[in-house]
């Protein structure tokens, strides 16, 4: 819905929009999922976004196949990459902790859990560097160049 797009355009979280509009976070979530807001909610949101109620009531031009601008899509992809990294990191911490616990309870004289921690840790480091685009060796620009090269086009 248009509310979500306006919220993201301003760089606000759902909580921030709820605070600014005086609505509950749950109401914001429902509206962003497509539920029709009441007149009072629309008035509050229109005041926050400094727009008219009519503009907020416009039907979205796009349905579930929402199309984003190139900039929006880039940001969405970056956030998804960072989310994937954090998920990977949490899995790493839990599994390695479990391996160390098993190692200490079964044979504490030799700590073998360092080896999987080191091996997987290298993968985590690489994932983090890519997600946060520290070196970005194989980023979108590289992909575009490779695609153009293979299609025989000059950039």
C-alpha positions, 0 to 999 in steps of 0.5 A, a space after each residue: 500500500 502507499 502508506 508503506 512506500 511513504 514510510 520507507 521513503 521517509 526512512 521511518 520504522 513502523 514504530 516511528 510512524 506509529 509514534 508520529 501518527 498516534 496509531 498503534 504499531 498493529 494498526 500500521 501493520 494491518 494498513 500496510 498489509 492492505 486492510 482499509 484504514 478508518 477515517 481517523 487513521 487516514 487523517 492521522 497518517 495524512 497529517 504525518 505525511 503532509 498529504 491529503 486523505 484522497 491521495 492516501 486512499 488511492 488504489 496502488 497501481 501495482 498489485 502483489 507483483 509490486 515493482 520497485 525503482 532500481 534504487 529501492 530494489 538495490 536497498 531491498 537486496 542489501 537488506 536481505 543480504 544483511 539479514 541472511 548474514 545475521 541468520 547465518 551468524 546465529 546458526 554458526 554461534 549455536 552450532 559451534 557452541 553445541 560442538 564445544 559443549 559436546 567436545 568438553 563433555 566427551 574429551 576435554 583433553 583435546 579441543 577438536 571443536 576449534 577446527 569446525 569453528 575455524 573452517 566455518 568461521 572463514 565462511 562467515 567472514 566471507 559472507 559478512 564481507 559480501 553482505 556489508 559490501 566491504 570489498 564487493 569484488 563480485 557485486 552488481 557492477 561486476 555481474 552487469 559487466 559479465 552479463 554484457 560481456 557474455 551477451 556480446 554488448 559493449 558497455 
